[in-house]
């Protein structure tokens, strides 16, 4: 399981904990996206599950940007994502989003709906294929 936490800041970023290591994923307007490992080494199991923290961070960043654009009192967000590979025919990303702040039930529902629109989720939801170049 990966957990990603984002708090209100001028630079939008997420602390990510995955398989015993910490990463920081940041997005700054005009700066693009960057990922920095806070651990000296990444294991093969961590690399294999990189879509998990990517999804968690993307949900957080999407919610932070939406809340800022719409003036919602979102103080922080934590997204936990787990990869279920129990069925050899499909991979399922299970996630839960915890919203912090003084939010109405309508705002909470709207934010949870917005979470489903993050670009990483949209990409991972599509049929995929691979081509060698």
C-alpha positions in Angstrom: 0.0 0.0 0.0 1.1 3.5 -0.7 0.0 6.5 1.2 0.3 10.1 -0.1 -0.4 13.2 2.0 -0.7 16.7 0.7 -1.1 19.9 2.8 -1.8 23.4 1.7 1.3 25.1 0.3 2.3 27.3 -2.6 4.2 24.4 -4.2 1.8 21.5 -4.5 3.5 18.3 -3.3 2.8 14.9 -1.9 4.9 12.9 0.6 4.6 9.3 -0.5 5.4 6.2 1.6 5.9 3.0 -0.4 7.3 -0.3 0.7 9.5 1.3 3.5 10.7 4.3 1.5 9.7 7.9 1.3 9.4 9.9 -1.9 8.3 13.5 -2.5 6.3 14.3 -5.6 6.0 18.0 -6.3 4.3 20.2 -8.9 5.0 23.9 -9.2 3.4 26.1 -11.8 6.0 26.8 -14.4 8.3 24.2 -12.9 6.6 21.0 -14.1 6.5 17.7 -12.1 9.4 16.3 -10.1 9.9 13.2 -8.0 12.6 12.9 -5.4 13.5 9.8 -3.4 14.1 10.3 0.3 15.6 6.9 0.5 19.0 6.0 -1.0 17.9 2.9 -3.0 14.7 1.7 -4.7 14.0 -2.0 -4.8 12.6 -3.9 -7.8 9.3 -4.3 -5.9 9.1 -0.6 -5.4 9.7 0.1 -9.1 7.1 -2.5 -10.1 4.5 -0.7 -8.0 5.3 2.9 -9.1 1.8 3.5 -10.5 0.4 3.2 -6.9 2.1 6.3 -5.5 1.6 8.0 -8.9 -2.2 7.5 -8.6 -2.2 8.6 -4.9 -0.2 11.8 -5.6 -2.2 12.6 -8.7 -5.5 12.4 -6.8 -4.0 14.7 -4.0 -2.7 17.2 -6.5 -5.9 17.2 -8.5 -7.9 17.8 -5.3 -5.6 20.5 -4.0 -5.7 22.4 -7.3 -9.5 22.1 -7.6 -10.0 23.2 -4.0 -7.8 26.2 -4.5 -9.6 27.2 -7.8 -13.0 26.9 -6.1 -12.2 28.4 -2.8 -12.9 25.3 -0.8 -11.5 25.0 2.8 -9.4 21.8 2.1 -6.7 21.8 4.7 -5.1 18.6 3.6 -5.8 15.3 1.9 -4.4 11.8 2.4 -4.9 9.1 -0.3 -4.1 5.5 0.3 -3.8 3.2 -2.7 -3.4 -0.6 -2.7 -2.8 -2.8 -5.7 -4.9 -6.0 -5.9 -3.5 -8.6 -8.2 -5.4 -11.6 -6.8 -7.1 -12.2 -10.2 -4.4 -13.0 -12.8 -6.7 -11.5 -15.5 -7.0 -8.0 -14.0 -5.2 -5.5 -11.8 -7.4 -3.4 -9.4 -6.3 -0.2 -7.8 -8.2 0.2 -4.5 -8.1 3.7 -3.0 -9.5 5.7 -0.2 -9.4 9.5 0.2 -9.4 11.3 3.5 -10.2 15.0 3.4 -9.2 17.4 6.1 -10.7 20.8 6.7 -14.0 22.5 7.3 -16.0 21.2 4.3 -19.7 20.8 3.8 -21.0 17.4 2.8 -21.7 18.8 -0.7 -18.0 20.0 -0.9 -16.8 16.6 0.3 -19.0 14.8 -2.3 -17.8 17.1 -5.1 -14.1 16.6 -4.1 -14.5 12.8 -4.1 -16.1 13.0 -7.5 -13.2 15.1 -8.8 -10.8 12.6 -7.4 -12.0 10.1 -10.1 -11.0 12.5 -12.8 -7.2 12.7 -12.1 -5.1 12.2 -15.2 -3.3 9.1 -13.8 -6.5 7.4 -13.0 -7.9 8.2 -16.5 -4.7 6.7 -18.1 -4.7 3.6 -15.9 -8.4 3.0 -16.7 -7.9 2.7 -20.4 -7.1 -0.4 -22.3 -3.3 -0.7 -22.6 -0.9 -2.2 -25.0 2.9 -2.2 -25.5 5.0 -1.7 -28.7 8.7 -2.2 -28.9 10.4 0.5 -31.0 
